[in-house]
Amino acid sequence: MEATALMRRYYDAYNRGDAAELSALLAEDVVLRSAAGEQIGRDAYLATYRWMIERFEDRMTPEHIESDAAGATVSIHDRLTARIDVPDFLGRSVRAGDVIELALTGRYTIAGDRIARIEISPRSPD
């Protein structure tokens, strides 16, 4: 599958809360590196995903997808709306209903038709 199409499927599944579809798009030994640290393996990724969507309505919008031979780099607008009070999220307390908007960059390494590595970081100002 072409990288841009894979990324669009990934974000669609992520935003729909479709953990089964996400699982099908990830390598078994996928690595996720983000502000929360590093998780290794599909089960660890899905545990992190479930933690997020239990606490937040998380809508990640890919604003720009640039693919290359290794995978894709994605400019992401992430809008999180807290479903419940979260005492510590990214070093701050969040109350139910609070909205957090983040500008992120995602670097995705693709092996075969699966995502093998995800690195999410704050986007540098233009």
CNS distance restraints for C-alpha pairs under 8 A (distance, minus, plus):
assign (resid   1 and name CA) (resid   5 and name CA) 6.86 0.50 0.50
assign (resid   1 and name CA) (resid   6 and name CA) 6.35 0.50 0.50
assign (resid   1 and name CA) (resid 112 and name CA) 7.89 0.50 0.50
assign (resid   1 and name CA) (resid 113 and name CA) 5.52 0.50 0.50
assign (resid   2 and name CA) (resid   6 and name CA) 6.24 0.50 0.50
assign (resid   3 and name CA) (resid   7 and name CA) 6.14 0.50 0.50
assign (resid   3 and name CA) (resid  67 and name CA) 5.99 0.50 0.50
assign (resid   3 and name CA) (resid  68 and name CA) 7.86 0.50 0.50
assign (resid   3 and name CA) (resid  71 and name CA) 5.94 0.50 0.50
assign (resid   3 and name CA) (resid  72 and name CA) 6.28 0.50 0.50
assign (resid   3 and name CA) (resid 110 and name CA) 7.45 0.50 0.50
assign (resid   4 and name CA) (resid   8 and name CA) 6.26 0.50 0.50
assign (resid   4 and name CA) (resid  65 and name CA) 6.48 0.50 0.50
assign (resid   4 and name CA) (resid  66 and name CA) 7.44 0.50 0.50
assign (resid   4 and name CA) (resid  67 and name CA) 6.30 0.50 0.50
assign (resid   4 and name CA) (resid  72 and name CA) 7.18 0.50 0.50
assign (resid   5 and name CA) (resid   9 and name CA) 6.28 0.50 0.50
assign (resid   6 and name CA) (resid  10 and name CA) 6.14 0.50 0.50
assign (resid   6 and name CA) (resid  25 and name CA) 7.76 0.50 0.50
assign (resid   6 and name CA) (resid 113 and name CA) 7.66 0.50 0.50
assign (resid   7 and name CA) (resid  11 and name CA) 6.22 0.50 0.50
assign (resid   7 and name CA) (resid  65 and name CA) 7.91 0.50 0.50
assign (resid   7 and name CA) (resid  72 and name CA) 7.77 0.50 0.50
assign (resid   8 and name CA) (resid  12 and name CA) 6.06 0.50 0.50
assign (resid   8 and name CA) (resid  62 and name CA) 7.94 0.50 0.50
assign (resid   9 and name CA) (resid  13 and name CA) 6.09 0.50 0.50
assign (resid  10 and name CA) (resid  14 and name CA) 6.04 0.50 0.50
assign (resid  10 and name CA) (resid  21 and name CA) 7.97 0.50 0.50
assign (resid  10 and name CA) (resid  22 and name CA) 6.29 0.50 0.50
assign (resid  10 and name CA) (resid  25 and name CA) 6.89 0.50 0.50
assign (resid  11 and name CA) (resid  15 and name CA) 6.02 0.50 0.50
assign (resid  11 and name CA) (resid  60 and name CA) 6.76 0.50 0.50
assign (resid  11 and name CA) (resid  61 and name CA) 7.30 0.50 0.50
assign (resid  11 and name CA) (resid  62 and name CA) 7.38 0.50 0.50
assign (resid  12 and name CA) (resid  16 and name CA) 6.18 0.50 0.50
assign (resid  13 and name CA) (resid  17 and name CA) 6.17 0.50 0.50
assign (resid  13 and name CA) (resid  18 and name CA) 5.02 0.50 0.50
assign (resid  13 and name CA) (resid  19 and name CA) 7.27 0.50 0.50
assign (resid  13 and name CA) (resid  21 and name CA) 6.01 0.50 0.50
assign (resid  13 and name CA) (resid  22 and name CA) 5.96 0.50 0.50
assign (resid  14 and name CA) (resid  18 and name CA) 6.19 0.50 0.50
assign (resid  14 and name CA) (resid  19 and name CA) 7.35 0.50 0.50
assign (resid  14 and name CA) (resid  22 and name CA) 6.70 0.50 0.50
assign (resid  14 and name CA) (resid  59 and name CA) 7.95 0.50 0.50
assign (resid  14 and name CA) (resid  60 and name CA) 7.76 0.50 0.50
assign (resid  15 and name CA) (resid  58 and name CA) 6.78 0.50 0.50
assign (resid  15 and name CA) (resid  59 and name CA) 5.44 0.50 0.50
assign (resid  15 and name CA) (resid  60 and name CA) 6.64 0.50 0.50
assign (resid  17 and name CA) (resid  53 and name CA) 7.40 0.50 0.50
assign (resid  18 and name CA) (resid  22 and name CA) 6.35 0.50 0.50
assign (resid  19 and name CA) (resid  23 and name CA) 6.00 0.50 0.50
assign (resid  19 and name CA) (resid  46 and name CA) 7.00 0.50 0.50
assign (resid  20 and name CA) (resid  24 and name CA) 6.40 0.50 0.50
assign (resid  21 and name CA) (resid  25 and name CA) 6.52 0.50 0.50
assign (resid  22 and name CA) (resid  26 and name CA) 6.48 0.50 0.50
assign (resid  23 and name CA) (resid  42 and name CA) 6.79 0.50 0.50
assign (resid  23 and name CA) (resid  46 and name CA) 7.45 0.50 0.50
assign (resid  24 and name CA) (resid 114 and name CA) 7.78 0.50 0.50
assign (resid  25 and name CA) (resid 113 and name CA) 7.32 0.50 0.50
assign (resid  25 and name CA) (resid 114 and name CA) 5.05 0.50 0.50
assign (resid  25 and name CA) (resid 115 and name CA) 6.18 0.50 0.50
assign (resid  26 and name CA) (resid  30 and name CA) 6.25 0.50 0.50
assign (resid  26 and name CA) (resid  42 and name CA) 6.57 0.50 0.50
assign (resid  26 and name CA) (resid 114 and name CA) 5.00 0.50 0.50
assign (resid  26 and name CA) (resid 115 and name CA) 4.74 0.50 0.50
assign (resid  26 and name CA) (resid 116 and name CA) 6.42 0.50 0.50
assign (resid  27 and name CA) (resid  41 and name CA) 7.80 0.50 0.50
assign (resid  27 and name CA) (resid  42 and name CA) 6.75 0.50 0.50
assign (resid  27 and name CA) (resid 111 and name CA) 7.86 0.50 0.50
assign (resid  27 and name CA) (resid 114 and name CA) 5.32 0.50 0.50
assign (resid  27 and name CA) (resid 115 and name CA) 5.67 0.50 0.50
assign (resid  27 and name CA) (resid 116 and name CA) 5.17 0.50 0.50
assign (resid  28 and name CA) (resid  41 and name CA) 5.69 0.50 0.50
assign (resid  28 and name CA) (resid  42 and name CA) 5.07 0.50 0.50
assign (resid  29 and name CA) (resid  40 and name CA) 6.23 0.50 0.50
assign (resid  29 and name CA) (resid  41 and name CA) 4.13 0.50 0.50
assign (resid  29 and name CA) (resid  42 and name CA) 6.01 0.50 0.50
assign (resid  29 and name CA) (resid 116 and name CA) 6.94 0.50 0.50
assign (resid  30 and name CA) (resid  40 and name CA) 5.94 0.50 0.50
assign (resid  30 and name CA) (resid  41 and name CA) 4.86 0.50 0.50
assign (resid  30 and name CA) (resid  42 and name CA) 5.71 0.50 0.50
assign (resid  30 and name CA) (resid  45 and name CA) 7.67 0.50 0.50
assign (resid  30 and name CA) (resid 115 and name CA) 6.76 0.50 0.50
assign (resid  30 and name CA) (resid 116 and name CA) 4.50 0.50 0.50
assign (resid  30 and name CA) (resid 117 and name CA) 5.34 0.50 0.50
assign (resid  30 and name CA) (resid 118 and name CA) 7.63 0.50 0.50
assign (resid  31 and name CA) (resid  38 and name CA) 6.98 0.50 0.50
assign (resid  31 and name CA) (resid  39 and name CA) 5.83 0.50 0.50
assign (resid  31 and name CA) (resid  40 and name CA) 4.55 0.50 0.50
assign (resid  31 and name CA) (resid  41 and name CA) 6.10 0.50 0.50
assign (resid  31 and name CA) (resid  42 and name CA) 7.99 0.50 0.50
assign (resid  31 and name CA) (resid  45 and name CA) 7.77 0.50 0.50
assign (resid  31 and name CA) (resid 116 and name CA) 6.44 0.50 0.50
assign (resid  31 and name CA) (resid 117 and name CA) 4.68 0.50 0.50
assign (resid  31 and name CA) (resid 118 and name CA) 6.12 0.50 0.50
assign (resid  32 and name CA) (resid  38 and name CA) 5.55 0.50 0.50
assign (resid  32 and name CA) (resid  39 and name CA) 5.15 0.50 0.50
assign (resid  32 and name CA) (resid  40 and name CA) 6.42 0.50 0.50
assign (resid  32 and name CA) (resid  45 and name CA) 6.62 0.50 0.50
assign (resid  32 and name CA) (resid 117 and name CA) 6.03 0.50 0.50
assign (resid  32 and name CA) (resid 118 and name CA) 4.79 0.50 0.50
assign (resid  32 and name CA) (resid 119 and name CA) 6.04 0.50 0.50
assign (resid  32 and name CA) (resid 120 and name CA) 7.91 0.50 0.50
assign (resid  33 and name CA) (resid  37 and name CA) 5.69 0.50 0.50
assign (resid  33 and name CA) (resid  38 and name CA) 4.39 0.50 0.50
assign (resid  33 and name CA) (resid  39 and name CA) 6.54 0.50 0.50
assign (resid  33 and name CA) (resid 118 and name CA) 6.16 0.50 0.50
assign (resid  33 and name CA) (resid 119 and name CA) 4.79 0.50 0.50
assign (resid  33 and name CA) (resid 120 and name CA) 6.28 0.50 0.50
assign (resid  34 and name CA) (resid  38 and name CA) 6.48 0.50 0.50
assign (resid  34 and name CA) (resid 119 and name CA) 6.07 0.50 0.50
assign (resid  34 and name CA) (resid 120 and name CA) 4.95 0.50 0.50
assign (resid  34 and name CA) (resid 121 and name CA) 6.27 0.50 0.50
assign (resid  35 and name CA) (resid  90 and name CA) 7.36 0.50 0.50
assign (resid  35 and name CA) (resid 120 and name CA) 7.61 0.50 0.50
assign (resid  35 and name CA) (resid 121 and name CA) 7.15 0.50 0.50
assign (resid  36 and name CA) (resid  90 and name CA) 7.88 0.50 0.50
assign (resid  39 and name CA) (resid  44 and name CA) 5.68 0.50 0.50
assign (resid  39 and name CA) (resid  45 and name CA) 6.28 0.50 0.50
assign (resid  40 and name CA) (resid  44 and name CA) 6.04 0.50 0.50
assign (resid  40 and name CA) (resid  45 and name CA) 7.11 0.50 0.50
assign (resid  41 and name CA) (resid  45 and name CA) 6.34 0.50 0.50
assign (resid  42 and name CA) (resid  46 and name CA) 6.11 0.50 0.50
assign (resid  43 and name CA) (resid  47 and name CA) 6.12 0.50 0.50
assign (resid  44 and name CA) (resid  48 and name CA) 6.30 0.50 0.50
assign (resid  45 and name CA) (resid  49 and name CA) 6.16 0.50 0.50
assign (resid  46 and name CA) (resid  50 and name CA) 6.00 0.50 0.50
assign (resid  47 and name CA) (resid  51 and name CA) 6.13 0.50 0.50
assign (resid  48 and name CA) (resid  52 and name CA) 6.28 0.50 0.50
assign (resid  49 and name CA) (resid  53 and name CA) 6.28 0.50 0.50
assign (resid  50 and name CA) (resid  54 and name CA) 5.98 0.50 0.50
assign (resid  51 and name CA) (resid  55 and name CA) 6.52 0.50 0.50
assign (resid  52 and name CA) (resid  56 and name CA) 5.74 0.50 0.50
assign (resid  52 and name CA) (resid  58 and name CA) 7.37 0.50 0.50
assign (resid  53 and name CA) (resid  57 and name CA) 5.89 0.50 0.50
assign (resid  53 and name CA) (resid  58 and name CA) 6.36 0.50 0.50
assign (resid  54 and name CA) (resid  83 and name CA) 7.40 0.50 0.50
assign (resid  55 and name CA) (resid  82 and name CA) 5.90 0.50 0.50
assign (resid  55 and name CA) (resid  83 and name CA) 5.21 0.50 0.50
assign (resid  55 and name CA) (resid  84 and name CA) 5.77 0.50 0.50
assign (resid  55 and name CA) (resid  85 and name CA) 7.86 0.50 0.50
assign (resid  55 and name CA) (resid  86 and name CA) 7.21 0.50 0.50
assign (resid  56 and name CA) (resid  80 and name CA) 5.77 0.50 0.50
assign (resid  56 and name CA) (resid  81 and name CA) 5.25 0.50 0.50
assign (resid  56 and name CA) (resid  82 and name CA) 4.38 0.50 0.50
assign (resid  56 and name CA) (resid  83 and name CA) 5.07 0.50 0.50
assign (resid  56 and name CA) (resid  84 and name CA) 7.47 0.50 0.50
assign (resid  57 and name CA) (resid  79 and name CA) 7.97 0.50 0.50
assign (resid  57 and name CA) (resid  80 and name CA) 5.60 0.50 0.50
assign (resid  57 and name CA) (resid  81 and name CA) 5.07 0.50 0.50
assign (resid  57 and name CA) (resid  82 and name CA) 6.44 0.50 0.50
assign (resid  57 and name CA) (resid  83 and name CA) 6.62 0.50 0.50
assign (resid  58 and name CA) (resid  78 and name CA) 7.03 0.50 0.50
assign (resid  58 and name CA) (resid  79 and name CA) 5.97 0.50 0.50
assign (resid  58 and name CA) (resid  80 and name CA) 4.60 0.50 0.50
assign (resid  58 and name CA) (resid  81 and name CA) 6.63 0.50 0.50
assign (resid  59 and name CA) (resid  78 and name CA) 5.74 0.50 0.50
assign (resid  59 and name CA) (resid  79 and name CA) 5.27 0.50 0.50
assign (resid  59 and name CA) (resid  80 and name CA) 6.41 0.50 0.50
assign (resid  60 and name CA) (resid  76 and name CA) 6.31 0.50 0.50
assign (resid  60 and name CA) (resid  77 and name CA) 5.77 0.50 0.50
assign (resid  60 and name CA) (resid  78 and name CA) 4.39 0.50 0.50
assign (resid  60 and name CA) (resid  79 and name CA) 6.44 0.50 0.50
assign (resid  61 and name CA) (resid  76 and name CA) 5.51 0.50 0.50
assign (resid  61 and name CA) (resid  77 and name CA) 5.10 0.50 0.50
assign (resid  61 and name CA) (resid  78 and name CA) 6.25 0.50 0.50
assign (resid  62 and name CA) (resid  74 and name CA) 6.23 0.50 0.50
assign (resid  62 and name CA) (resid  75 and name CA) 5.84 0.50 0.50
assign (resid  62 and name CA) (resid  76 and name CA) 4.61 0.50 0.50
assign (resid  62 and name CA) (resid  77 and name CA) 6.51 0.50 0.50
assign (resid  63 and name CA) (resid  74 and name CA) 7.24 0.50 0.50
assign (resid  63 and name CA) (resid  75 and name CA) 5.38 0.50 0.50
assign (resid  63 and name CA) (resid  76 and name CA) 5.59 0.50 0.50
assign (resid  63 and name CA) (resid  77 and name CA) 6.74 0.50 0.50
assign (resid  64 and name CA) (resid  74 and name CA) 5.62 0.50 0.50
assign (resid  64 and name CA) (resid  75 and name CA) 5.15 0.50 0.50
assign (resid  64 and name CA) (resid  76 and name CA) 7.40 0.50 0.50
assign (resid  65 and name CA) (resid  72 and name CA) 6.60 0.50 0.50
assign (resid  65 and name CA) (resid  73 and name CA) 5.93 0.50 0.50
assign (resid  65 and name CA) (resid  74 and name CA) 4.56 0.50 0.50
assign (resid  65 and name CA) (resid  75 and name CA) 6.65 0.50 0.50
assign (resid  66 and name CA) (resid  72 and name CA) 5.48 0.50 0.50
assign (resid  66 and name CA) (resid  73 and name CA) 5.26 0.50 0.50
assign (resid  66 and name CA) (resid  74 and name CA) 6.34 0.50 0.50
assign (resid  67 and name CA) (resid  71 and name CA) 5.69 0.50 0.50
assign (resid  67 and name CA) (resid  72 and name CA) 4.09 0.50 0.50
assign (resid  67 and name CA) (resid  73 and name CA) 6.34 0.50 0.50
assign (resid  68 and name CA) (resid  72 and name CA) 5.97 0.50 0.50
assign (resid  70 and name CA) (resid 109 and name CA) 5.64 0.50 0.50
assign (resid  70 and name CA) (resid 110 and name CA) 6.08 0.50 0.50
assign (resid  70 and name CA) (resid 111 and name CA) 7.82 0.50 0.50
assign (resid  71 and name CA) (resid 107 and name CA) 7.70 0.50 0.50
assign (resid  71 and name CA) (resid 108 and name CA) 5.50 0.50 0.50
assign (resid  71 and name CA) (resid 109 and name CA) 4.53 0.50 0.50
assign (resid  71 and name CA) (resid 110 and name CA) 4.82 0.50 0.50
assign (resid  72 and name CA) (resid 107 and name CA) 5.99 0.50 0.50
assign (resid  72 and name CA) (resid 108 and name CA) 5.21 0.50 0.50
assign (resid  72 and name CA) (resid 109 and name CA) 6.71 0.50 0.50
assign (resid  72 and name CA) (resid 110 and name CA) 7.82 0.50 0.50
assign (resid  73 and name CA) (resid 105 and name CA) 7.01 0.50 0.50
assign (resid  73 and name CA) (resid 106 and name CA) 5.64 0.50 0.50
assign (resid  73 and name CA) (resid 107 and name CA) 4.52 0.50 0.50
assign (resid  73 and name CA) (resid 108 and name CA) 6.23 0.50 0.50
assign (resid  74 and name CA) (resid 105 and name CA) 5.66 0.50 0.50
assign (resid  74 and name CA) (resid 106 and name CA) 5.00 0.50 0.50
assign (resid  74 and name CA) (resid 107 and name CA) 6.43 0.50 0.50
assign (resid  75 and name CA) (resid 103 and name CA) 7.50 0.50 0.50
assign (resid  75 and name CA) (resid 104 and name CA) 6.05 0.50 0.50
assign (resid  75 and name CA) (resid 105 and name CA) 4.81 0.50 0.50
assign (resid  75 and name CA) (resid 106 and name CA) 6.54 0.50 0.50
assign (resid  75 and name CA) (resid 123 and name CA) 7.50 0.50 0.50
assign (resid  76 and name CA) (resid 103 and name CA) 5.93 0.50 0.50
assign (resid  76 and name CA) (resid 104 and name CA) 4.98 0.50 0.50
assign (resid  76 and name CA) (resid 105 and name CA) 5.84 0.50 0.50
assign (resid  76 and name CA) (resid 106 and name CA) 7.05 0.50 0.50
assign (resid  77 and name CA) (resid 101 and name CA) 7.19 0.50 0.50
assign (resid  77 and name CA) (resid 102 and name CA) 5.94 0.50 0.50
assign (resid  77 and name CA) (resid 103 and name CA) 4.99 0.50 0.50
assign (resid  77 and name CA) (resid 104 and name CA) 6.36 0.50 0.50
assign (resid  78 and name CA) (resid 101 and name CA) 5.64 0.50 0.50
assign (resid  78 and name CA) (resid 102 and name CA) 5.02 0.50 0.50
assign (resid  78 and name CA) (resid 103 and name CA) 6.39 0.50 0.50
assign (resid  78 and name CA) (resid 104 and name CA) 7.19 0.50 0.50
assign (resid  79 and name CA) (resid  99 and name CA) 6.93 0.50 0.50
assign (resid  79 and name CA) (resid 100 and name CA) 5.85 0.50 0.50
assign (resid  79 and name CA) (resid 101 and name CA) 4.57 0.50 0.50
assign (resid  79 and name CA) (resid 102 and name CA) 6.50 0.50 0.50
assign (resid  80 and name CA) (resid  99 and name CA) 5.56 0.50 0.50
assign (resid  80 and name CA) (resid 100 and name CA) 5.08 0.50 0.50
assign (resid  80 and name CA) (resid 101 and name CA) 6.32 0.50 0.50
assign (resid  81 and name CA) (resid  96 and name CA) 7.71 0.50 0.50
assign (resid  81 and name CA) (resid  97 and name CA) 5.89 0.50 0.50
assign (resid  81 and name CA) (resid  98 and name CA) 5.71 0.50 0.50
assign (resid  81 and name CA) (resid  99 and name CA) 4.46 0.50 0.50
assign (resid  81 and name CA) (resid 100 and name CA) 6.48 0.50 0.50
assign (resid  82 and name CA) (resid  86 and name CA) 7.59 0.50 0.50
assign (resid  82 and name CA) (resid  94 and name CA) 7.00 0.50 0.50
assign (resid  82 and name CA) (resid  95 and name CA) 6.56 0.50 0.50
assign (resid  82 and name CA) (resid  96 and name CA) 4.80 0.50 0.50
assign (resid  82 and name CA) (resid  97 and name CA) 5.08 0.50 0.50
assign (resid  82 and name CA) (resid  98 and name CA) 5.46 0.50 0.50
assign (resid  82 and name CA) (resid  99 and name CA) 6.48 0.50 0.50
assign (resid  83 and name CA) (resid  96 and name CA) 5.16 0.50 0.50
assign (resid  83 and name CA) (resid  97 and name CA) 6.24 0.50 0.50
assign (resid  84 and name CA) (resid  95 and name CA) 6.44 0.50 0.50
assign (resid  84 and name CA) (resid  96 and name CA) 4.23 0.50 0.50
assign (resid  84 and name CA) (resid  97 and name CA) 7.39 0.50 0.50
assign (resid  85 and name CA) (resid  93 and name CA) 7.74 0.50 0.50
assign (resid  85 and name CA) (resid  94 and name CA) 5.69 0.50 0.50
assign (resid  85 and name CA) (resid  95 and name CA) 4.19 0.50 0.50
assign (resid  85 and name CA) (resid  96 and name CA) 4.70 0.50 0.50
assign (resid  86 and name CA) (resid  93 and name CA) 5.96 0.50 0.50
assign (resid  86 and name CA) (resid  94 and name CA) 5.02 0.50 0.50
assign (resid  86 and name CA) (resid  95 and name CA) 6.21 0.50 0.50
assign (resid  86 and name CA) (resid  96 and name CA) 7.62 0.50 0.50
assign (resid  87 and name CA) (resid  92 and name CA) 7.06 0.50 0.50
assign (resid  87 and name CA) (resid  93 and name CA) 4.48 0.50 0.50
assign (resid  87 and name CA) (resid  94 and name CA) 6.14 0.50 0.50
assign (resid  87 and name CA) (resid  95 and name CA) 7.88 0.50 0.50
assign (resid  88 and name CA) (resid  92 and name CA) 5.15 0.50 0.50
assign (resid  88 and name CA) (resid  93 and name CA) 4.94 0.50 0.50
assign (resid  88 and name CA) (resid  94 and name CA) 7.11 0.50 0.50
assign (resid  89 and name CA) (resid  93 and name CA) 6.21 0.50 0.50
assign (resid  89 and name CA) (resid  94 and name CA) 6.86 0.50 0.50
assign (resid  94 and name CA) (resid  98 and name CA) 6.34 0.50 0.50
assign (resid 102 and name CA) (resid 122 and name CA) 7.46 0.50 0.50
assign (resid 103 and name CA) (resid 122 and name CA) 6.07 0.50 0.50
assign (resid 103 and name CA) (resid 123 and name CA) 5.39 0.50 0.50
assign (resid 104 and name CA) (resid 120 and name CA) 6.68 0.50 0.50
assign (resid 104 and name CA) (resid 121 and name CA) 5.59 0.50 0.50
assign (resid 104 and name CA) (resid 122 and name CA) 4.44 0.50 0.50
assign (resid 104 and name CA) (resid 123 and name CA) 4.42 0.50 0.50
assign (resid 105 and name CA) (resid 120 and name CA) 5.75 0.50 0.50
assign (resid 105 and name CA) (resid 121 and name CA) 5.42 0.50 0.50
assign (resid 105 and name CA) (resid 122 and name CA) 6.09 0.50 0.50
assign (resid 105 and name CA) (resid 123 and name CA) 5.09 0.50 0.50
assign (resid 106 and name CA) (resid 118 and name CA) 6.74 0.50 0.50
assign (resid 106 and name CA) (resid 119 and name CA) 5.57 0.50 0.50
assign (resid 106 and name CA) (resid 120 and name CA) 4.53 0.50 0.50
assign (resid 106 and name CA) (resid 121 and name CA) 6.61 0.50 0.50
assign (resid 107 and name CA) (resid 117 and name CA) 7.88 0.50 0.50
assign (resid 107 and name CA) (resid 118 and name CA) 5.77 0.50 0.50
assign (resid 107 and name CA) (resid 119 and name CA) 5.09 0.50 0.50
assign (resid 107 and name CA) (resid 120 and name CA) 6.55 0.50 0.50
assign (resid 108 and name CA) (resid 115 and name CA) 6.59 0.50 0.50
assign (resid 108 and name CA) (resid 116 and name CA) 7.41 0.50 0.50
assign (resid 108 and name CA) (resid 117 and name CA) 5.61 0.50 0.50
assign (resid 108 and name CA) (resid 118 and name CA) 4.72 0.50 0.50
assign (resid 108 and name CA) (resid 119 and name CA) 6.56 0.50 0.50
assign (resid 109 and name CA) (resid 115 and name CA) 5.96 0.50 0.50
assign (resid 109 and name CA) (resid 116 and name CA) 5.50 0.50 0.50
assign (resid 109 and name CA) (resid 117 and name CA) 4.94 0.50 0.50
assign (resid 109 and name CA) (resid 118 and name CA) 6.61 0.50 0.50
assign (resid 110 and name CA) (resid 114 and name CA) 5.65 0.50 0.50
assign (resid 110 and name CA) (resid 115 and name CA) 4.53 0.50 0.50
assign (resid 110 and name CA) (resid 116 and name CA) 5.36 0.50 0.50
assign (resid 110 and name CA) (resid 117 and name CA) 7.10 0.50 0.50
assign (resid 111 and name CA) (resid 115 and name CA) 6.31 0.50 0.50
assign (resid 111 and name CA) (resid 116 and name CA) 5.91 0.50 0.50
